[in-house]
Amino acid sequence: MSRKELAEAVGVNPQTIGYLERGDYAPSVELALKIAAVFSAPVEALFSLEPFPPLARTLTKQGDS
């Protein structure tokens, strides 16, 4: 899904999605819930107070199991 498609789905400017991806903007609760709904995912899977570990590290740990 492109930034533009996600932005249209949740009613924001595509730049807002870019800011979210870079960690330059914290979403409102409403926006976080809308984004989570688009992906049918819990908010905690997409947003956290602590930075997420790099995806490569997460995938490596899963492969070690």
Sequence and secondary structure as in RCSB ss.txt:
>XXXX:A:sequence
MSRKELAEAVGVNPQTIGYLERGDYAPSVELALKIAAVFSAPVEALFSLEPFPPLARTLTKQGDS
>XXXX:A:secstr
  HHHHHHHHTS HHHHHHHHHTS    HHHHHHHHHHTT  HHHH  SS    HHHHHHHHHH 
